[in-house]
Amino acid sequence: MFERQERIAVLLLIGVAIAVIAAHLILGSMGKQPFSKQFTNNTADGELVQIEGTIDQVTLTRTGGHMILEIDNLTVFVPSQSARDLTVTKGTNVSVYGIVETYRGKKEILVNSADDIQVIK
């Protein structure tokens, strides 16, 4: 059926697949907190950050259905796919995870999913 080298290659592939699946499950269950850092004005674009604060303003874009949140003078951009599943209002305390980007010369946080915005009670 298989030669010895082919059996070893198949076993190695199965072992790697098991390791990748296990890592995915373990890292997925840990969440984003261990991999994020607190946002500062010196945070580089592309970094995963976390902020906590009170929503000062909620704005829906005229086109696209995107949501823009102002949290303690920082812009948080929520794409339309995530904004559909999100219900927040001015004055809500939230914790936000996202990627830092510079838009029109100003730092902002780009949120990937509605789950990245948690209401703090």
Beta strands, then each sheet from edge to edge (+ up, - down):
strand 1: 37-38
strand 2: 48-60
strand 3: 67-71
strand 4: 74-78
strand 5: 93-103
strand 6: 106-110
strand 7: 117-119
sheet 1: 1+ 2+ 3- 4+ 6+ 5- 7+
end
